[in-house]
């Protein structure tokens, strides 16, 4: 089964996303941004935009062309959302949309034909 890397420092959000993805039989786990290079190619990334500009840019650059990236963040962080859309990430969700859309969004990013 493909592994979905959840890149966040927020343990509560990581557990929530992991549980939501698990409902769709997607294996996932929290990965620190510095540990990404040691991973053997996750199928996709779920990126917390709240990690800050330097981290999200480094993570997106690492993932670019390798795997889909689904980002999420606080709806009031307009700069982060503008950056994510401009960076060409596969999808951008607010934290409020996680509950209803994260699994479906990741599945769509993994298989655009779906």
C-alpha positions as a Markdown table, in Angstrom:
| # | Residue | x | y | z |
|---|---|---|---|---|
| 1 | Unk | 0.0 | 0.0 | 0.0 |
| 2 | Unk | 1.2 | 3.5 | -0.7 |
| 3 | Unk | 2.3 | 5.7 | 2.1 |
| 4 | Unk | 1.0 | 9.3 | 2.5 |
| 5 | Unk | 3.4 | 11.6 | 4.4 |
| 6 | Unk | 1.8 | 14.2 | 6.6 |
| 7 | Unk | 4.2 | 17.1 | 7.0 |
| 8 | Unk | 3.2 | 19.0 | 10.1 |
| 9 | Unk | 4.5 | 19.8 | 13.6 |
| 10 | Unk | 1.0 | 19.7 | 15.0 |
| 11 | Unk | 0.6 | 16.3 | 16.6 |
| 12 | Unk | -3.2 | 16.7 | 17.0 |
| 13 | Unk | -3.7 | 17.6 | 13.3 |
| 14 | Unk | -1.5 | 14.8 | 12.2 |
| 15 | Unk | -3.5 | 12.3 | 14.2 |
| 16 | Unk | -6.7 | 13.7 | 12.8 |
| 17 | Unk | -5.5 | 13.6 | 9.2 |
| 18 | Unk | -4.2 | 10.1 | 9.7 |
| 19 | Unk | -7.5 | 8.9 | 11.1 |
| 20 | Unk | -9.4 | 10.5 | 8.2 |
| 21 | Unk | -7.1 | 8.9 | 5.6 |
| 22 | Unk | -7.3 | 5.6 | 7.4 |
| 23 | Unk | -11.1 | 5.5 | 6.9 |
| 24 | Unk | -10.3 | 5.2 | 3.2 |
| 25 | Unk | -7.6 | 2.5 | 3.8 |
| 26 | Unk | -4.8 | 5.0 | 3.1 |
| 27 | Unk | -1.7 | 4.4 | 5.2 |
| 28 | Unk | -0.2 | 7.6 | 6.5 |
| 29 | Unk | 2.0 | 9.1 | 9.2 |
| 30 | Unk | 3.5 | 12.3 | 10.4 |
| 31 | Unk | 6.9 | 13.1 | 9.0 |
| 32 | Unk | 9.1 | 16.1 | 10.0 |
| 33 | Unk | 10.2 | 18.2 | 7.1 |
| 34 | Unk | 13.9 | 17.3 | 7.7 |
| 35 | Unk | 13.1 | 13.6 | 7.5 |
| 36 | Unk | 11.6 | 13.7 | 4.0 |
| 37 | Unk | 14.9 | 13.1 | 2.3 |
| 38 | Unk | 15.2 | 9.8 | 4.1 |
| 39 | Unk | 11.8 | 8.5 | 3.0 |
| 40 | Unk | 11.6 | 6.0 | 0.2 |
| 41 | Unk | 9.2 | 8.0 | -2.0 |
| 42 | Unk | 5.8 | 8.5 | -0.4 |
| 43 | Unk | 2.9 | 8.3 | -2.8 |
| 44 | Unk | 1.8 | 11.8 | -1.7 |
| 45 | Unk | 2.3 | 14.6 | 0.8 |
| 46 | Unk | -0.2 | 16.4 | 3.0 |
| 47 | Unk | 1.5 | 19.7 | 3.8 |
| 48 | Unk | 0.6 | 22.0 | 6.7 |
| 49 | Unk | 1.0 | 25.5 | 5.4 |
| 50 | Unk | 1.4 | 26.7 | 9.0 |
| 51 | Unk | 4.9 | 25.4 | 9.0 |
| 52 | Unk | 6.2 | 28.7 | 7.7 |
| 53 | Unk | 7.4 | 30.0 | 4.3 |
| 54 | Unk | 10.9 | 28.6 | 4.3 |
| 55 | Unk | 9.7 | 25.1 | 5.3 |
| 56 | Unk | 6.8 | 24.9 | 2.9 |
| 57 | Unk | 8.9 | 26.1 | 0.0 |
| 58 | Unk | 11.6 | 23.5 | 0.8 |
| 59 | Unk | 9.1 | 20.7 | 1.1 |
| 60 | Unk | 7.3 | 21.7 | -2.1 |
| 61 | Unk | 10.6 | 21.9 | -4.0 |
| 62 | Unk | 11.5 | 18.4 | -2.8 |
| 63 | Unk | 8.2 | 17.0 | -3.8 |
| 64 | Unk | 7.8 | 18.8 | -7.2 |
| 65 | Unk | 7.5 | 16.3 | -10.0 |
| 66 | Unk | 7.8 | 13.3 | -7.6 |
| 67 | Unk | 4.3 | 13.1 | -6.0 |
| 68 | Unk | 1.1 | 15.1 | -5.5 |
| 69 | Unk | 1.0 | 17.6 | -2.7 |
| 70 | Unk | -2.2 | 18.5 | -0.9 |
| 71 | Unk | -1.9 | 21.4 | 1.5 |
| 72 | Unk | -4.0 | 22.7 | 4.3 |
| 73 | Unk | -3.9 | 25.8 | 6.5 |
| 74 | Unk | -5.8 | 28.3 | 8.5 |
| 75 | Unk | -8.4 | 30.1 | 6.3 |
| 76 | Unk | -7.2 | 33.5 | 7.5 |
| 77 | Unk | -3.6 | 32.8 | 6.2 |
| 78 | Unk | -4.2 | 34.4 | 2.8 |
| 79 | Unk | -0.4 | 34.7 | 2.0 |
| 80 | Unk | 0.1 | 30.9 | 2.5 |
| 81 | Unk | -3.0 | 30.1 | 0.4 |
| 82 | Unk | -1.8 | 32.4 | -2.4 |
| 83 | Unk | 1.7 | 30.9 | -2.2 |
| 84 | Unk | 0.2 | 27.3 | -2.4 |
| 85 | Unk | -1.9 | 28.1 | -5.4 |
| 86 | Unk | 1.0 | 29.9 | -7.1 |
| 87 | Unk | 3.3 | 27.0 | -6.4 |
| 88 | Unk | 1.0 | 24.7 | -8.3 |
| 89 | Unk | 0.2 | 22.3 | -5.5 |
| 90 | Unk | -2.4 | 19.7 | -6.3 |
| 91 | Unk | -5.0 | 21.0 | -3.8 |
| 92 | Unk | -5.4 | 23.5 | -1.0 |
| 93 | Unk | -7.8 | 23.0 | 1.8 |
| 94 | Unk | -8.7 | 25.0 | 4.9 |
| 95 | Unk | -8.4 | 23.3 | 8.3 |
| 96 | Unk | -12.2 | 23.4 | 8.4 |
| 97 | Unk | -12.4 | 21.3 | 5.2 |
| 98 | Unk | -10.2 | 18.5 | 6.5 |
| 99 | Unk | -13.0 | 16.5 | 8.0 |
| 100 | Unk | -15.1 | 16.4 | 4.9 |
| 101 | Unk | -12.6 | 16.6 | 2.0 |
| 102 | Unk | -9.0 | 15.4 | 2.9 |
| 103 | Unk | -9.4 | 11.7 | 2.0 |
| 104 | Unk | -11.3 | 12.4 | -1.2 |
| 105 | Unk | -8.8 | 15.1 | -2.2 |
| 106 | Unk | -5.8 | 12.9 | -1.6 |
| 107 | Unk | -7.4 | 10.0 | -3.5 |
| 108 | Unk | -8.1 | 12.4 | -6.4 |
| 109 | Unk | -4.5 | 13.6 | -6.4 |
| 110 | Unk | -3.2 | 10.1 | -6.4 |
| 111 | Unk | -5.5 | 9.1 | -9.3 |
| 112 | Unk | -6.7 | 12.1 | -11.4 |
| 113 | Unk | -8.8 | 9.7 | -13.5 |
| 114 | Unk | -10.9 | 8.8 | -10.5 |
